[in-house]
């Protein structure tokens, strides 16, 4: 599932001109705990992209995201929060 997530995120970056110049992807595994006490595996991370996508030399900003692992036996496409 982690490989699928990385592939989907890579497609998002390369296929969208808004993110086409992203050059740094950081991923870290993390366990999340719901208010009811349920523990869910996931990843957190960020992309570093130019602040002004029309000017690649503009300062870099970090776009944070969270990827939560599905609890389903047959999970659908990953959900990505930016």
Buried (B, 14 or more C-beta within 10 A) or exposed (E): EEEEBBEBBEEBBEEEEEBEBBEEBEBEEBEEEEEEEEEEBBBBBBBBBBEEBEEEEEEBEEEEBBBBBBEEEEEEEBEBEE
